[in-house]
Amino acid sequence: MKKRLLDMTGRPCPESVVETQKILADPQVESLRLKVDDPAAAENESRLASSPAQPQPAPGEAPSLAVYFASARLGEGDEELGSVLMRSFIKTLKELDPRPRWMLFLNGAIFLTTDGSALLDDLRELARGGTEILSCGTCLDFFFRKDRLQVGKVTNMFEIVSILARAGRVIRP
């Protein structure tokens, strides 16, 4: 069995997570010591180390659903109408059976999961029902809203892409 050291100092996230995953996929690796100097990479590596393996659907089981939001509004055109449509869309998601496994919020969509959003109660209800609400950490940082997240948890691009790759179905409103 091998013991490995991975030095990712000076390398931005998500490079360290990608490299860590590659090393951990090797059955010969017994342990891994990781060195990072990027706070986002350290947070993401910590989350990776503590996260359980994601189960795959059993044969005959309905494929999991991910909903990918890139905007706080639905559609193009009138902003007020787009906000009304997004509210209706999220309220309708609560009626699906089964409900989405994941809801991913990127770019301006993070405003839906942070304070001031009119949809927080609806998102909390979805979360209580088992939907994982995930907001992009880079996006939260860009808009200076990481400390204003009200529902769900902060995620990273590696986790987002991994979820999208393994979801049986993806909706992008």
C-alpha positions in Angstrom: 0.0 0.0 0.0 1.2 3.5 -0.8 1.2 6.7 1.2 1.0 9.8 -0.9 1.7 13.5 -0.4 -0.1 15.9 -2.7 1.3 19.5 -2.7 -1.3 21.9 -4.2 0.1 25.1 -2.9 -0.3 28.0 -5.3 -3.0 26.1 -7.2 -6.6 27.4 -7.2 -9.7 25.4 -6.4 -11.0 23.0 -7.8 -7.7 21.6 -9.0 -6.8 20.1 -5.6 -10.2 18.3 -5.4 -9.8 16.9 -8.9 -6.3 15.7 -8.2 -7.4 14.3 -4.8 -10.2 12.3 -6.5 -7.7 10.8 -9.0 -5.4 9.7 -6.2 -8.1 8.3 -4.0 -9.4 6.2 -7.0 -6.2 4.2 -6.9 -6.9 1.1 -4.7 -3.1 1.0 -3.9 -3.3 4.3 -2.0 -3.6 3.7 1.7 -3.4 7.3 2.9 -3.1 10.8 1.4 -1.5 13.9 3.0 -2.6 17.1 1.3 -1.1 20.5 1.4 -3.1 23.5 0.2 -2.9 27.3 0.7 -6.2 28.3 -1.0 -9.0 28.7 1.6 -11.7 27.5 -0.9 -9.6 24.4 -1.7 -9.1 23.7 2.1 -12.9 24.0 2.6 -13.7 21.8 -0.4 -11.1 19.2 0.6 -12.6 19.1 4.1 -16.1 18.6 2.7 -14.8 15.8 0.3 -13.1 14.0 3.2 -16.3 14.0 5.3 -18.8 13.3 2.6 -20.1 9.7 2.2 -20.0 8.0 -1.1 -23.1 8.9 -3.2 -25.4 6.0 -3.7 -26.4 5.0 -7.3 -30.1 4.3 -8.0 -31.1 0.6 -7.6 -32.2 -1.2 -10.7 -35.8 -0.2 -11.5 -35.6 2.9 -9.2 -36.5 6.2 -10.8 -33.4 8.2 -11.8 -32.5 11.1 -9.5 -33.4 14.6 -10.6 -31.2 17.7 -10.4 -32.5 21.2 -11.0 -29.8 23.7 -12.2 -30.6 27.4 -11.7 -28.4 30.0 -13.4 -30.6 33.0 -12.8 -33.0 34.4 -10.2 -35.6 34.8 -12.9 -37.1 32.4 -15.4 -36.8 33.2 -19.1 -35.7 36.4 -20.9 -37.6 39.6 -21.2 -39.5 41.4 -18.5 -37.7 41.0 -15.1 -40.9 41.2 -13.0 -42.5 38.5 -15.1 -39.3 36.4 -14.8 -39.5 36.7 -11.0 -43.1 35.6 -11.0 -42.4 32.7 -13.2 -39.5 31.6 -11.1 -41.6 31.7 -7.9 -44.3 29.6 -9.7 -41.6 27.1 -10.9 -40.1 26.6 -7.5 -43.6 26.2 -5.9 -44.4 23.6 -8.6 -41.2 21.6 -7.8 -42.7 21.1 -4.3 -45.6 19.1 -5.9 -43.3 16.7 -7.9 -43.2 13.1 -6.7 -40.5 12.3 -6.2 -39.1 15.8 -5.5 -35.7 16.8 -6.9 -32.7 15.2 -5.2 -30.6 18.4 -5.8 -31.2 22.0 -6.5 -28.0 23.8 -7.7 -27.8 27.6 -7.6 -25.1 29.4 -9.7 -24.4 33.0 -10.8 -27.4 35.3 -10.0 -29.5 32.4 -8.9 -27.7 32.5 -5.5 -29.9 35.5 -4.7 -32.7 32.9 -4.3 -31.0 31.2 -1.4 -29.7 34.3 0.4 -31.4 36.8 2.7 -34.1 38.9 1.1 -35.3 36.1 -1.2 -39.1 35.8 -1.3 -38.6 32.0 -1.9 -36.7 31.1 1.3 -39.7 29.4 2.9 -40.4 27.3 -0.3 -36.7 26.3 -0.5 -36.6 25.4 3.2 -39.7 23.2 2.7 -38.0 21.4 -0.2 -34.9 21.0 2.0 -36.9 19.5 4.8 -38.4 17.1 2.3 -34.9 15.8 1.4 -33.9 18.1 -1.5 -30.3 19.1 -1.2 -30.0 22.9 -1.8 -26.5 23.9 -3.0 -25.2 27.4 -3.8 -21.9 28.0 -5.7 -19.3 29.3 -3.3 -17.5 31.2 -6.0 -20.8 32.9 -6.9 -21.6 33.7 -3.3 -18.1 35.3 -2.9 -18.4 37.2 -6.1 -21.6 38.9 -5.0 -20.4 39.2 -1.4 -23.3 37.1 -0.1 -21.6 34.0 1.4 -22.4 35.2 5.0 -26.0 35.8 3.9 -26.8 32.3 2.8 -30.1 31.3 4.4 -30.9 27.8 3.1 -28.8 24.9 2.0 -25.0 24.8 1.9 -22.1 26.2 -0.1 -20.7 24.0 -2.8 -18.0 24.1 -5.5 -17.8 23.5 -9.2 -16.4 20.0 -8.8 -19.4 18.9 -6.7 -21.8 20.6 -9.1 -20.3 18.9 -12.2 -20.3 15.6 -10.3 -23.9 15.9 -9.4 -24.9 16.9 -12.9 -22.9 13.9 -14.3 -24.6 11.3 -12.1 -28.1 12.7 -12.0 -30.5 10.7 -14.1 -32.4 13.8 -15.2 -31.4 17.5 -15.2 -33.8 20.4 -15.5 -32.5 23.9 -16.3 -35.3 26.5 -16.1 
